[in-house]
Structures are given as C-alpha cells and as structure tokens.
C-alpha cells in the first residue's frame, strides 16, 4: 500500500509500473471489500448473540377500558404539563 503513490508517478512513464499499480490497487480494493463483508458478518453474529441473551419484552396488560382507549403518550412531549 505504501508503494502505491510511488508507482502512480511511474505508471505515467512505464508500462510495467502501470500494470503493477493496477495490480496493487485491485488487491487493495479486494482486501477492503473482504474486510467490509467480514465486519458485517461479525456485527450480525454479535447482534444475534445479544438478542438471544435479552429477555422477550411483552406489553403490560391494560386493566381499564379508559386506559385501553387512549393512546400512550410520552409525558412532556405535548406540552401543557408542568
């Protein structure tokens, strides 16, 4: 990877440097794509492991009709309450 900037200048003058530059650049792109895919797989495994460890949350039962008929509100978001 450190040779890439050096070869970029040479690639304008020599055919072999142009080929070498293209090869190195392709290897770098391929390595980045592979690393990105592996990172995604690791993140998916980590999320699955965390989800399996968390208990399943169930909504609490509503005990009165009035509470069941009204939507749940977050206090302070509608204003008027102090």
Secondary structure, DSSP 8 states (H G I E B T S, - for coil): -THHHHHHHHHTT-HHHHHHHHHHHHHHHHHHHHHHHHHHHHHHHHHHHHHHHS---------SHHHHHS----TTSSS---
